[in-house]
């Protein structure tokens, strides 16, 4: 979704040079991977808002969503004839990868990285900088709105921002764990509140013939 903005600027013209546009980019994933979306807030060198971009992406990782926001900002600059683009993002990983300080090892991110570099090469000038989340609130708001539109949630921007921060702080072990399924297809009915099983080789094996549909999120609790 692209929304044109005409009201007065929100960020002022701090650090802006003649001819530049500034794109505040953010991406989020509720579950990582989980329902994800990006938000981009774009203003000109005088601090006047130009556009708001946001889109729901489906079940993706947080880093995938961050790169999608960057690509949207680059696409806007190229399509609207803005040759100088400064990107502001709270994703330290993406910023350092674009700057060449980190390597891109993820097979999911590499095509997005390569497309971003291709688009950057078409610009006259490009800059990217990392900021703390508190300085990227408009993009954070738009990313959460994108996820809320898909989920049909009814929450305030403050609640959305708090939830996104908590999701970003989850350790890697909290990501979805694959479930081993055997036997006949699982019938479409609600699963019991608690199931017993054991972990071997990083995979959960359920006891008593219990089964869960693919993509089910589970909470692991150690017994004893």
Secondary structure, 3 states (H helix, E strand, C coil): CEEECCCCCCCCCCCCCCCEEEEEEEEEEECCCEEEEEEEEEEECCCCEEEEEEEEEEEECHHHHHHHHHHHHHHHHHHCCCCEEEEEECCHHHHHHHCCCCCCCCHHHHHHHHHHHHHHCCCCEEEEEECCHHHCHHHHHHHHHHHHHHHCCCCCHHHHHHHHHHHHCCCHHHCCCCECCCCCCCCCCCCCCCCCEEEECCEEEECCCCCCCCCCCCCCCCCC
